Amino acid sequence: EPEVTQTPSHQVTQMGQEVILRCVPISNHLYFYWYRQILGQKVEFLVSFYNNEISEKSEIFDDQFSVERPDGSNFTLKIRSTKLEDSAMYFCASMRGQSEKLFFGSGTQLSVL
Amino acid sequence: DQQVKQNSPSLSVQEGRISILNCDYTNSMFDYFLWYKKYPAEGPTFLISISSIKDKNEDGRFTVFLNKSAKHLSLHIVPSQPGDSAVYFCAATANTGNQFYFGTGTSLTVIP
């Protein structure tokens, strides 16, 4: 079965540094998402992306965050200046069409020191 | 603003018995509901879904029930197996948007 691929699986960074989390969604999918889960808390929506632009974003997704689909396969999340509270598991997800199911990657564990 | 709620953080069930996981939502615009299963250090995997035009959907040992008037859905696992031990998330979305709202999860432990 096709799957969403995320790299790296773990990322450790110093506070204030920039990080880029990478995702390869399933090839025929049109909707792309980033979610995160802080340890012990709920899975939180960050942003959705469709037709080469952001379609929705949450309050968490402030100016420090950006997403890009630089080519036909990759979907990246950039955090410009990381904060301690950005430490979380970040999940990429994709969906073929609206009101279909989301497929998640295995996540990137981001630790900000 | 918790639009999807799972009020039981954990549940323990004996192997072979029924597991019932519950989920409540507040937004009447939600029309598609999903259950995901998550093992530690892995991403959530899709389990089963239900559209608001139905009140029940079954797939093998898994059945989801939807009560729209109560804004409540439940996932039944029968019979429960030790491999079912995981965290279960319910999620909801509205046809007017493409954002999925997740509950906080219920950790199910199936005791052999």
Interface residues (C-beta under 8 A of the other chain):
Chain A: V4 Q6 Y31 Y33 Y35 Q41 K42 V43 E44 F45 S48 Y50 S55 E56 F91 A93 M95 Q98 S99 K101 L102 F103 F104 G105 S106 G107 Q109
Chain B: Q2 D31 Y32 L34 Y36 A41 E42 G43 P44 T45 F46 S49 S51 F89 A91 T93 N95 G97 N98 Q99 F100 Y101 F102 G103 T104 G105
